Amino acid sequence: MKTNMGNTDKVIRILVAVAILVLYFTNQISGTIAIVGLVLSVVFMLTSLIGFCPLYLPFGLSTKKKE
């Protein structure tokens, strides 16, 4: 699996995931939106940690700098 995420992309995803988690744990979001948000934050964290986003593949996208 070849990485296709740059550092800026990773940082933005982590910040969004943390923001969603903060909203959830401060009871600002609940119900279906909270569940979708939690799933999204887990996906964002995982993709940031491994540096690979499977949704970028079909579109040929990459935010990683060329070496």
N, C-alpha and C positions, 0 to 999 in steps of 0.2 A: 504494500500500500504506500503510494507516494504522497507526501504531504502537499497540500495545496492551499494552506492558510498562512498568511503573513502575521507578523506580530501585532499589528494594529487591529486586524480582524479578530485575533484571539482576545486581546484586551477588551474590545467592544463587546464581544460575546460574554465574557466573564462579568463585565459591569452590568449588562442587561440581566444576566442570570441572578446576580446578587440583588439588584433592584427588585426583581420579581419575588425573590425570597423574603426580602425586607417587607414588601407589601403584604405578603401572605402571613408572615409571623406577627405583623402589627394589626392584623385583621382588617386591612384596607380592601382586600379582595377575598371573595368566598364563592362557594358553589362551583359551578362548571368552569367559570373563568379561572378560579384558583387551581383547579385540577389541570386545565390546559396550560396554565402558566408554570406550574411545577414541572410538568413533563417537558415543556419547552426549556426551562432552566437546566434541567438535567441533561438534555440533549446538547445545549450550548456548552455546558461545562465539559462534557465528554469530548465533543468535537474540538474544543479548545485545547484540552490536554493531549490529545493524540495528533492535533494539527491537520486533520483531514475532515473535509465536509463532503459526504457522498452526493449531496445535491448539486455540487459544482461540476461533477463529472459529465452529466449529459449535455451541459451547456459549454463545456470546455473552459470553465472559469478557473482562475487561480489568483489569489491575492498575495502569494509569495513572491518576493523579489527574485528576479532572474540572477543567477550566479555567473 
